[in-house]
Amino acid sequence: MHAKRDPVRPRDGDAFLVLHPFMWKELGLKGTALLVFARIYGFCKDGGTFYESRKRTSTYLGVSERSVIRAVSELEQRGLIAETGGEWARDGMTTRSYVLGHRAKRTSCAPDKLSLPDKSSASKHGGDDRMSPEGVPNWHLKNKEEYKEEG
């Protein structure tokens, strides 16, 4: 009998895809173009650059590489992303890199504005950010050696 294998999951740091309402409401994106833009936006929103290969993006999103190529082309044509200078690898291959395009920068690409916390609600339910009068329990303050001695 064969052991059951877990499906391949992205590492914790790899889970980098957030869909913001402006992406479909203001930019009118849908399908693979929406997913690819969200992936690129996640890396570029704070001025960064996206340089993941199309093959890696297709694997991450679970779509064909051809679909990613079409989506990237559409996003470039619409001015939502712009290609920057390619990075040269030792094997002579280039990796295309992208930044947010002029059209994406003009929309409300800022993260959704969240309202300030309701302070009256926290005080009604006893929750606030002040220190507990009891402080931190002693068992939180043990170092590694103390844990080893107990075990």
C-alpha positions in Angstrom: 0.0 0.0 0.0 1.4 3.4 -1.0 1.6 6.2 1.6 -0.7 9.1 0.9 1.3 12.2 -0.2 0.2 15.7 0.6 -0.3 18.0 -2.4 2.6 20.5 -2.9 1.9 23.7 -1.0 3.7 27.0 -1.3 6.1 27.8 1.5 4.8 30.4 4.0 6.8 33.1 2.4 5.5 32.1 -1.0 1.9 32.8 -0.3 1.8 36.3 -1.8 -1.4 37.0 -3.6 -4.0 39.5 -2.4 -7.0 40.5 -4.5 -8.1 44.1 -3.8 -11.5 45.4 -4.9 -10.1 48.2 -7.0 -8.5 45.5 -9.2 -11.9 44.4 -10.6 -14.0 47.4 -9.8 -11.8 50.2 -11.1 -9.4 48.3 -13.4 -12.0 45.9 -14.7 -9.7 42.9 -14.4 -11.0 39.3 -14.4 -9.7 35.8 -14.7 -6.1 35.1 -15.3 -5.3 38.8 -15.9 -6.7 39.6 -12.4 -4.6 36.9 -10.8 -1.4 37.9 -12.6 -1.9 41.6 -11.8 -2.5 40.8 -8.2 0.7 38.7 -8.1 2.7 41.5 -9.7 1.0 44.2 -7.6 2.0 42.4 -4.4 5.6 42.8 -5.2 5.4 46.3 -6.7 3.0 48.2 -4.6 5.7 49.7 -2.5 8.0 50.5 -5.4 9.4 47.0 -5.8 10.0 45.1 -9.0 8.5 41.8 -10.1 10.9 39.4 -11.8 9.3 35.9 -11.3 9.5 33.8 -14.5 6.3 33.2 -16.4 6.7 29.5 -15.8 6.9 30.0 -12.0 3.9 32.3 -12.1 1.9 29.8 -14.0 2.8 27.1 -11.5 2.0 29.3 -8.6 -1.4 30.3 -10.0 -2.3 26.9 -11.4 -2.8 28.1 -15.0 -1.0 27.5 -18.2 2.2 29.3 -19.0 0.5 30.5 -22.3 -2.3 32.1 -20.2 0.3 34.0 -18.1 2.0 35.2 -21.3 -1.4 36.5 -22.7 -2.3 38.1 -19.3 1.1 39.9 -19.1 0.7 41.2 -22.6 -2.8 42.5 -21.9 -1.6 44.2 -18.7 1.2 45.9 -20.6 -1.1 47.0 -23.4 -3.5 48.5 -20.8 -0.7 50.4 -19.0 -1.1 48.5 -15.8 2.4 47.1 -15.8 5.6 48.1 -17.6 8.6 46.0 -18.4 12.0 47.2 -17.1 15.4 46.1 -18.1 15.9 42.4 -18.0 18.2 40.7 -15.5 20.9 38.5 -17.1 21.5 35.1 -15.6 24.8 33.3 -15.8 23.4 31.0 -18.5 22.8 33.9 -20.8 19.0 33.9 -20.3 17.1 37.0 -19.3 14.4 37.3 -16.8 11.9 40.0 -17.6 11.1 42.3 -14.8 8.0 44.5 -14.3 6.9 47.5 -12.3 3.4 49.1 -12.0 2.5 51.0 -15.1 1.3 54.6 -15.3 -2.4 53.6 -15.4 -2.1 51.4 -12.3 -0.5 54.3 -10.4 -3.3 56.7 -11.2 -6.0 54.5 -9.7 -6.7 54.0 -6.1 -4.0 51.3 -5.9 -3.4 52.2 -2.3 -4.5 49.4 0.0 -8.1 49.6 1.0 -8.6 52.3 3.5 -9.6 50.7 6.8 -11.6 52.6 9.4 -10.0 53.4 12.7 -10.7 50.9 15.5 -13.8 51.6 17.6 -12.3 52.4 21.0 -15.7 52.4 22.8 -16.3 48.8 21.6 -13.0 47.6 23.1 -13.7 49.2 26.5 -17.2 47.7 26.6 -15.8 44.2 26.2 -12.7 44.7 28.4 -10.2 44.6 25.5 -7.6 47.2 25.2 -3.9 47.6 24.5 -2.8 48.3 28.0 -0.5 46.0 30.0 -2.0 43.4 32.2 -1.6 44.2 35.9 -0.3 40.6 36.4 2.5 41.1 33.8 4.0 38.2 31.9 3.8 34.8 33.5 7.2 33.3 34.6 6.9 30.4 32.2 7.2 32.8 29.3 10.6 33.9 30.5 12.5 30.6 30.4 15.5 30.3 28.2 16.3 27.3 26.0 18.5 25.7 28.6 15.7 25.7 31.2 13.4 24.0 28.7 16.0 21.4 28.0 16.5 20.6 31.7 12.7 20.0 32.1 12.3 17.7 29.1 
